[in-house]
Amino acid sequence: MFERSIHPNQIEAINNDLEKDRMVRALYDIKATDMGSQSVMFKAEVDIDGREIARSYLATVDLQVILEVRKKRNEFVKNFFSFRKYEKLIQSN
């Protein structure tokens, strides 16, 4: 099978489309190969914006649920370490 690179205009169009995504900061090491039968294999290293991904995720979850889980986790940690402290006191006697 003979593989060849796609036309630079097509690569630029794909890049422009990807770079419009607010979560994509930059694209590097781009390779696009015509696989025939109207198929293209596209490979690129993508520099993503982690803060934007976090913002997008937080927009989909209920902040009250996160705060409640965090509160319960803090209570658990506090109780766990209190238990460990008293366990050591009991074992030392």
DODRENDO-575142 format. One record per atom (N, C-alpha, C, CB): residue in one letter; y, z, x; atom name. Coordinates in steps of 0.05 Angstrom, whole numbers, padded with zeros to 5 digits. Glycine has a CB too. Layout:
<pts>
+------+--------+--------+--------+------+
| code |     py |     pz |     px | site |
+------+--------+--------+--------+------+
|    A |      Y |      Z |      X |   CA |
...
+------+--------+--------+--------+------+
</pts>
This chain:
<pts>
+------+--------+--------+--------+------+
| code |     py |     pz |     px | site |
+------+--------+--------+--------+------+
|    M | -00023 |  00000 |  00017 |    N |
|    M |  00000 |  00000 |  00000 |   CA |
|    M |  00025 |  00000 |  00018 |    C |
|    M |  00000 |  00024 | -00019 |   CB |
|    F |  00043 | -00017 |  00011 |    N |
|    F |  00068 | -00020 |  00027 |   CA |
|    F |  00090 | -00004 |  00013 |    C |
|    F |  00076 | -00050 |  00030 |   CB |
|    E |  00101 |  00016 |  00027 |    N |
|    E |  00122 |  00032 |  00016 |   CA |
|    E |  00148 |  00025 |  00030 |    C |
|    E |  00116 |  00063 |  00019 |   CB |
|    R |  00170 |  00024 |  00015 |    N |
|    R |  00196 |  00018 |  00027 |   CA |
|    R |  00217 |  00035 |  00014 |    C |
|    R |  00203 | -00012 |  00024 |   CB |
|    S |  00238 |  00039 |  00028 |    N |
|    S |  00260 |  00055 |  00019 |   CA |
|    S |  00274 |  00041 | -00005 |    C |
|    S |  00280 |  00061 |  00041 |   CB |
|    I |  00284 |  00056 | -00023 |    N |
|    I |  00299 |  00044 | -00045 |   CA |
|    I |  00327 |  00037 | -00036 |    C |
|    I |  00300 |  00063 | -00070 |   CB |
|    H |  00341 |  00021 | -00052 |    N |
|    H |  00367 |  00012 | -00046 |   CA |
|    H |  00387 |  00036 | -00043 |    C |
|    H |  00378 | -00008 | -00067 |   CB |
|    P |  00405 |  00035 | -00023 |    N |
|    P |  00424 |  00057 | -00019 |   CA |
|    P |  00440 |  00064 | -00044 |    C |
|    P |  00442 |  00050 |  00003 |   CB |
|    N |  00446 |  00044 | -00060 |    N |
|    N |  00461 |  00050 | -00085 |   CA |
|    N |  00445 |  00068 | -00104 |    C |
|    N |  00469 |  00024 | -00099 |   CB |
|    Q |  00419 |  00063 | -00105 |    N |
|    Q |  00401 |  00080 | -00122 |   CA |
|    Q |  00400 |  00108 | -00111 |    C |
|    Q |  00373 |  00067 | -00124 |   CB |
|    I |  00397 |  00111 | -00085 |    N |
|    I |  00397 |  00138 | -00072 |   CA |
|    I |  00423 |  00152 | -00078 |    C |
|    I |  00392 |  00136 | -00042 |   CB |
|    E |  00445 |  00138 | -00076 |    N |
|    E |  00471 |  00151 | -00081 |   CA |
|    E |  00473 |  00160 | -00110 |    C |
|    E |  00494 |  00131 | -00074 |   CB |
|    A |  00463 |  00143 | -00129 |    N |
|    A |  00464 |  00151 | -00157 |   CA |
|    A |  00447 |  00176 | -00162 |    C |
|    A |  00454 |  00127 | -00174 |   CB |
|    I |  00423 |  00177 | -00150 |    N |
|    I |  00407 |  00201 | -00153 |   CA |
|    I |  00421 |  00226 | -00142 |    C |
|    I |  00379 |  00197 | -00140 |   CB |
|    N |  00432 |  00222 | -00118 |    N |
|    N |  00446 |  00244 | -00105 |   CA |
|    N |  00470 |  00254 | -00122 |    C |
|    N |  00456 |  00236 | -00077 |   CB |
|    N |  00485 |  00235 | -00132 |    N |
|    N |  00508 |  00243 | -00148 |   CA |
|    N |  00500 |  00258 | -00173 |    C |
|    N |  00524 |  00218 | -00157 |   CB |
|    D |  00477 |  00250 | -00185 |    N |
|    D |  00467 |  00263 | -00209 |   CA |
|    D |  00459 |  00292 | -00202 |    C |
|    D |  00443 |  00248 | -00221 |   CB |
|    L |  00445 |  00295 | -00179 |    N |
|    L |  00436 |  00322 | -00171 |   CA |
|    L |  00460 |  00340 | -00163 |    C |
|    L |  00416 |  00320 | -00148 |   CB |
|    E |  00479 |  00328 | -00149 |    N |
|    E |  00502 |  00344 | -00140 |   CA |
|    E |  00520 |  00352 | -00163 |    C |
|    E |  00518 |  00328 | -00120 |   CB |
|    K |  00518 |  00340 | -00186 |    N |
|    K |  00533 |  00349 | -00210 |   CA |
|    K |  00524 |  00376 | -00220 |    C |
|    K |  00532 |  00328 | -00232 |   CB |
|    D |  00499 |  00382 | -00214 |    N |
|    D |  00488 |  00408 | -00223 |   CA |
|    D |  00502 |  00430 | -00208 |    C |
|    D |  00457 |  00410 | -00218 |   CB |
|    R |  00514 |  00449 | -00222 |    N |
|    R |  00530 |  00470 | -00209 |   CA |
|    R |  00513 |  00489 | -00191 |    C |
|    R |  00544 |  00487 | -00230 |   CB |
|    M |  00487 |  00487 | -00193 |    N |
|    M |  00470 |  00504 | -00177 |   CA |
|    M |  00463 |  00491 | -00150 |    C |
|    M |  00444 |  00511 | -00192 |   CB |
|    V |  00470 |  00466 | -00147 |    N |
|    V |  00464 |  00452 | -00122 |   CA |
|    V |  00490 |  00451 | -00106 |    C |
|    V |  00454 |  00423 | -00128 |   CB |
|    R |  00489 |  00462 | -00082 |    N |
|    R |  00512 |  00461 | -00064 |   CA |
|    R |  00512 |  00435 | -00047 |    C |
|    R |  00512 |  00485 | -00045 |   CB |
|    A |  00488 |  00428 | -00036 |    N |
|    A |  00487 |  00404 | -00019 |   CA |
|    A |  00458 |  00394 | -00018 |    C |
|    A |  00498 |  00410 |  00009 |   CB |
|    L |  00455 |  00369 | -00010 |    N |
|    L |  00429 |  00357 | -00006 |   CA |
|    L |  00428 |  00347 |  00023 |    C |
|    L |  00425 |  00333 | -00026 |   CB |
|    Y |  00404 |  00352 |  00036 |    N |
|    Y |  00400 |  00344 |  00064 |   CA |
|    Y |  00374 |  00330 |  00066 |    C |
|    Y |  00402 |  00369 |  00082 |   CB |
|    D |  00371 |  00315 |  00088 |    N |
|    D |  00346 |  00302 |  00095 |   CA |
|    D |  00333 |  00287 |  00072 |    C |
|    D |  00326 |  00322 |  00106 |   CB |
|    I |  00349 |  00269 |  00060 |    N |
|    I |  00341 |  00255 |  00036 |   CA |
|    I |  00324 |  00231 |  00042 |    C |
|    I |  00366 |  00246 |  00020 |   CB |
|    K |  00301 |  00229 |  00028 |    N |
|    K |  00284 |  00205 |  00031 |   CA |
|    K |  00276 |  00196 |  00003 |    C |
|    K |  00259 |  00212 |  00049 |   CB |
|    A |  00278 |  00171 | -00002 |    N |
|    A |  00270 |  00160 | -00027 |   CA |
|    A |  00254 |  00135 | -00022 |    C |
|    A |  00295 |  00154 | -00046 |   CB |
|    T |  00229 |  00134 | -00032 |    N |
|    T |  00211 |  00113 | -00027 |   CA |
|    T |  00203 |  00099 | -00053 |    C |
|    T |  00186 |  00123 | -00011 |   CB |
|    D |  00204 |  00073 | -00053 |    N |
|    D |  00195 |  00057 | -00076 |   CA |
|    D |  00164 |  00057 | -00075 |    C |
|    D |  00206 |  00028 | -00075 |   CB |
|    M |  00152 |  00069 | -00096 |    N |
|    M |  00123 |  00070 | -00097 |   CA |
|    M |  00111 |  00047 | -00114 |    C |
|    M |  00115 |  00097 | -00109 |   CB |
|    G |  00128 |  00030 | -00123 |    N |
|    G |  00119 |  00007 | -00139 |   CA |
|    G |  00116 |  00016 | -00169 |    C |
|    G |  00092 | -00003 | -00129 |   CB |
|    S |  00114 | -00004 | -00186 |    N |
|    S |  00109 |  00001 | -00214 |   CA |
|    S |  00131 |  00020 | -00225 |    C |
|    S |  00082 |  00013 | -00218 |   CB |
|    Q |  00155 |  00016 | -00217 |    N |
|    Q |  00179 |  00030 | -00226 |   CA |
|    Q |  00177 |  00060 | -00220 |    C |
|    Q |  00183 |  00026 | -00255 |   CB |
|    S |  00163 |  00068 | -00199 |    N |
|    S |  00161 |  00096 | -00190 |   CA |
|    S |  00175 |  00100 | -00164 |    C |
|    S |  00131 |  00105 | -00188 |   CB |
|    V |  00189 |  00122 | -00161 |    N |
|    V |  00203 |  00129 | -00137 |   CA |
|    V |  00195 |  00157 | -00129 |    C |
|    V |  00233 |  00126 | -00140 |   CB |
|    M |  00189 |  00160 | -00103 |    N |
|    M |  00184 |  00186 | -00092 |   CA |
|    M |  00210 |  00195 | -00078 |    C |
|    M |  00159 |  00187 | -00072 |   CB |
|    F |  00220 |  00218 | -00087 |    N |
|    F |  00246 |  00228 | -00077 |   CA |
|    F |  00241 |  00255 | -00064 |    C |
|    F |  00267 |  00230 | -00099 |   CB |
|    K |  00250 |  00259 | -00039 |    N |
|    K |  00247 |  00284 | -00025 |   CA |
|    K |  00274 |  00291 | -00013 |    C |
|    K |  00225 |  00282 | -00003 |   CB |
|    A |  00282 |  00316 | -00016 |    N |
|    A |  00307 |  00325 | -00004 |   CA |
|    A |  00306 |  00355 |  00000 |    C |
|    A |  00331 |  00317 | -00022 |   CB |
|    E |  00320 |  00364 |  00020 |    N |
|    E |  00325 |  00393 |  00023 |   CA |
|    E |  00349 |  00400 |  00007 |    C |
|    E |  00328 |  00402 |  00054 |   CB |
|    V |  00347 |  00420 | -00010 |    N |
|    V |  00368 |  00426 | -00029 |   CA |
|    V |  00379 |  00454 | -00022 |    C |
|    V |  00358 |  00426 | -00058 |   CB |
|    D |  00406 |  00455 | -00017 |    N |
|    D |  00419 |  00481 | -00013 |   CA |
|    D |  00429 |  00490 | -00040 |    C |
|    D |  00443 |  00478 |  00008 |   CB |
|    I |  00418 |  00512 | -00050 |    N |
|    I |  00425 |  00521 | -00077 |   CA |
|    I |  00445 |  00544 | -00075 |    C |
|    I |  00399 |  00530 | -00091 |   CB |
|    D |  00459 |  00548 | -00097 |    N |
|    D |  00479 |  00569 | -00100 |   CA |
|    D |  00465 |  00593 | -00114 |    C |
|    D |  00504 |  00560 | -00115 |   CB |
|    G |  00456 |  00612 | -00099 |    N |
|    G |  00442 |  00635 | -00110 |   CA |
|    G |  00458 |  00651 | -00130 |    C |
|    G |  00433 |  00653 | -00088 |   CB |
|    R |  00484 |  00653 | -00125 |    N |
|    R |  00500 |  00668 | -00145 |   CA |
|    R |  00501 |  00654 | -00171 |    C |
|    R |  00529 |  00671 | -00134 |   CB |
|    E |  00503 |  00628 | -00171 |    N |
|    E |  00504 |  00612 | -00196 |   CA |
|    E |  00477 |  00614 | -00211 |    C |
|    E |  00510 |  00583 | -00190 |   CB |
|    I |  00455 |  00615 | -00196 |    N |
|    I |  00429 |  00619 | -00209 |   CA |
|    I |  00428 |  00646 | -00222 |    C |
|    I |  00406 |  00615 | -00188 |   CB |
|    A |  00438 |  00667 | -00208 |    N |
|    A |  00438 |  00694 | -00219 |   CA |
|    A |  00455 |  00695 | -00244 |    C |
|    A |  00448 |  00714 | -00198 |   CB |
|    R |  00479 |  00683 | -00243 |    N |
|    R |  00497 |  00682 | -00266 |   CA |
|    R |  00483 |  00669 | -00290 |    C |
|    R |  00523 |  00668 | -00260 |   CB |
|    S |  00470 |  00647 | -00285 |    N |
|    S |  00457 |  00632 | -00306 |   CA |
|    S |  00434 |  00649 | -00318 |    C |
|    S |  00445 |  00606 | -00295 |   CB |
|    Y |  00419 |  00663 | -00301 |    N |
|    Y |  00398 |  00680 | -00311 |   CA |
|    Y |  00409 |  00703 | -00327 |    C |
|    Y |  00381 |  00691 | -00288 |   CB |
|    L |  00430 |  00716 | -00317 |    N |
|    L |  00441 |  00739 | -00331 |   CA |
|    L |  00453 |  00732 | -00358 |    C |
|    L |  00462 |  00753 | -00314 |   CB |
|    A |  00462 |  00707 | -00360 |    N |
|    A |  00473 |  00697 | -00386 |   CA |
|    A |  00451 |  00695 | -00407 |    C |
|    A |  00487 |  00670 | -00382 |   CB |
|    T |  00426 |  00694 | -00399 |    N |
|    T |  00404 |  00690 | -00418 |   CA |
|    T |  00390 |  00716 | -00425 |    C |
|    T |  00383 |  00671 | -00406 |   CB |
|    V |  00397 |  00738 | -00412 |    N |
|    V |  00383 |  00764 | -00418 |   CA |
|    V |  00403 |  00783 | -00430 |    C |
|    V |  00371 |  00776 | -00392 |   CB |
|    D |  00392 |  00803 | -00444 |    N |
|    D |  00408 |  00824 | -00457 |   CA |
|    D |  00415 |  00845 | -00436 |    C |
|    D |  00394 |  00836 | -00481 |   CB |
|    L |  00440 |  00848 | -00429 |    N |
|    L |  00449 |  00867 | -00409 |   CA |
|    L |  00441 |  00896 | -00417 |    C |
|    L |  00479 |  00866 | -00405 |   CB |
|    Q |  00441 |  00903 | -00442 |    N |
|    Q |  00433 |  00929 | -00451 |   CA |
|    Q |  00403 |  00935 | -00444 |    C |
|    Q |  00437 |  00932 | -00481 |   CB |
|    V |  00386 |  00915 | -00446 |    N |
|    V |  00358 |  00918 | -00438 |   CA |
|    V |  00356 |  00924 | -00409 |    C |
|    V |  00342 |  00893 | -00446 |   CB |
|    I |  00371 |  00909 | -00392 |    N |
|    I |  00370 |  00913 | -00364 |   CA |
|    I |  00380 |  00941 | -00357 |    C |
|    I |  00388 |  00892 | -00349 |   CB |
|    L |  00401 |  00950 | -00369 |    N |
|    L |  00412 |  00977 | -00364 |   CA |
|    L |  00392 |  00998 | -00372 |    C |
|    L |  00438 |  00981 | -00378 |   CB |
|    E |  00379 |  00995 | -00395 |    N |
|    E |  00359 |  01014 | -00404 |   CA |
|    E |  00335 |  01015 | -00385 |    C |
|    E |  00349 |  01007 | -00432 |   CB |
|    V |  00326 |  00993 | -00376 |    N |
|    V |  00304 |  00992 | -00356 |   CA |
|    V |  00312 |  01006 | -00331 |    C |
|    V |  00295 |  00963 | -00351 |   CB |
|    R |  00336 |  01001 | -00322 |    N |
|    R |  00346 |  01013 | -00297 |   CA |
|    R |  00348 |  01043 | -00300 |    C |
|    R |  00374 |  01001 | -00290 |   CB |
|    K |  00357 |  01052 | -00324 |    N |
|    K |  00359 |  01081 | -00329 |   CA |
|    K |  00332 |  01094 | -00328 |    C |
|    K |  00373 |  01086 | -00356 |   CB |
|    K |  00312 |  01081 | -00341 |    N |
|    K |  00285 |  01092 | -00341 |   CA |
|    K |  00273 |  01092 | -00313 |    C |
|    K |  00267 |  01076 | -00360 |   CB |
|    R |  00279 |  01071 | -00298 |    N |
|    R |  00269 |  01070 | -00270 |   CA |
|    R |  00281 |  01093 | -00254 |    C |
|    R |  00276 |  01043 | -00257 |   CB |
|    N |  00307 |  01098 | -00257 |    N |
|    N |  00320 |  01120 | -00242 |   CA |
|    N |  00308 |  01147 | -00250 |    C |
|    N |  00350 |  01119 | -00248 |   CB |
|    E |  00302 |  01150 | -00276 |    N |
|    E |  00290 |  01175 | -00285 |   CA |
|    E |  00262 |  01178 | -00272 |    C |
|    E |  00288 |  01176 | -00315 |   CB |
|    F |  00247 |  01156 | -00272 |    N |
|    F |  00220 |  01157 | -00260 |   CA |
|    F |  00221 |  01164 | -00231 |    C |
|    F |  00206 |  01130 | -00264 |   CB |
|    V |  00239 |  01151 | -00216 |    N |
|    V |  00242 |  01157 | -00187 |   CA |
|    V |  00250 |  01186 | -00183 |    C |
|    V |  00263 |  01138 | -00174 |   CB |
|    K |  00269 |  01196 | -00198 |    N |
|    K |  00277 |  01224 | -00196 |   CA |
|    K |  00254 |  01243 | -00201 |    C |
|    K |  00301 |  01230 | -00215 |   CB |
|    N |  00239 |  01238 | -00223 |    N |
|    N |  00216 |  01254 | -00230 |   CA |
|    N |  00194 |  01253 | -00209 |    C |
|    N |  00205 |  01247 | -00257 |   CB |
|    F |  00190 |  01229 | -00198 |    N |
|    F |  00169 |  01225 | -00178 |   CA |
|    F |  00175 |  01241 | -00153 |    C |
|    F |  00166 |  01195 | -00171 |   CB |
|    F |  00199 |  01240 | -00144 |    N |
|    F |  00206 |  01254 | -00119 |   CA |
|    F |  00207 |  01284 | -00124 |    C |
|    F |  00232 |  01245 | -00108 |   CB |
|    S |  00215 |  01293 | -00148 |    N |
|    S |  00214 |  01321 | -00155 |   CA |
|    S |  00185 |  01331 | -00155 |    C |
|    S |  00227 |  01326 | -00183 |   CB |
|    F |  00168 |  01315 | -00166 |    N |
|    F |  00139 |  01321 | -00167 |   CA |
|    F |  00129 |  01324 | -00138 |    C |
|    F |  00123 |  01300 | -00182 |   CB |
|    R |  00135 |  01304 | -00121 |    N |
|    R |  00126 |  01305 | -00093 |   CA |
|    R |  00136 |  01330 | -00079 |    C |
|    R |  00135 |  01279 | -00078 |   CB |
|    K |  00161 |  01337 | -00084 |    N |
|    K |  00173 |  01361 | -00071 |   CA |
|    K |  00157 |  01386 | -00079 |    C |
|    K |  00203 |  01363 | -00078 |   CB |
|    Y |  00152 |  01389 | -00105 |    N |
|    Y |  00138 |  01413 | -00114 |   CA |
|    Y |  00109 |  01412 | -00106 |    C |
|    Y |  00140 |  01415 | -00145 |   CB |
|    E |  00098 |  01388 | -00104 |    N |
|    E |  00070 |  01386 | -00095 |   CA |
|    E |  00067 |  01395 | -00066 |    C |
|    E |  00060 |  01356 | -00098 |   CB |
|    K |  00086 |  01388 | -00049 |    N |
|    K |  00086 |  01397 | -00021 |   CA |
|    K |  00090 |  01427 | -00020 |    C |
|    K |  00108 |  01383 | -00005 |   CB |
|    L |  00107 |  01439 | -00037 |    N |
|    L |  00111 |  01468 | -00037 |   CA |
|    L |  00085 |  01482 | -00045 |    C |
|    L |  00134 |  01475 | -00056 |   CB |
|    I |  00072 |  01472 | -00064 |    N |
|    I |  00047 |  01485 | -00074 |   CA |
|    I |  00025 |  01483 | -00052 |    C |
|    I |  00038 |  01471 | -00100 |   CB |
|    Q |  00023 |  01459 | -00040 |    N |
|    Q |  00003 |  01455 | -00019 |   CA |
|    Q |  00008 |  01472 |  00006 |    C |
|    Q |  00001 |  01426 | -00012 |   CB |
|    S |  00033 |  01478 |  00012 |    N |
|    S |  00039 |  01493 |  00036 |   CA |
|    S |  00034 |  01523 |  00033 |    C |
|    S |  00068 |  01489 |  00043 |   CB |
|    N |  00030 |  01532 |  00008 |    N |
|    N |  00024 |  01561 |  00003 |   CA |
|    N | -00005 |  01566 |  00002 |    C |
|    N |  00036 |  01570 | -00023 |   CB |
+------+--------+--------+--------+------+
</pts>
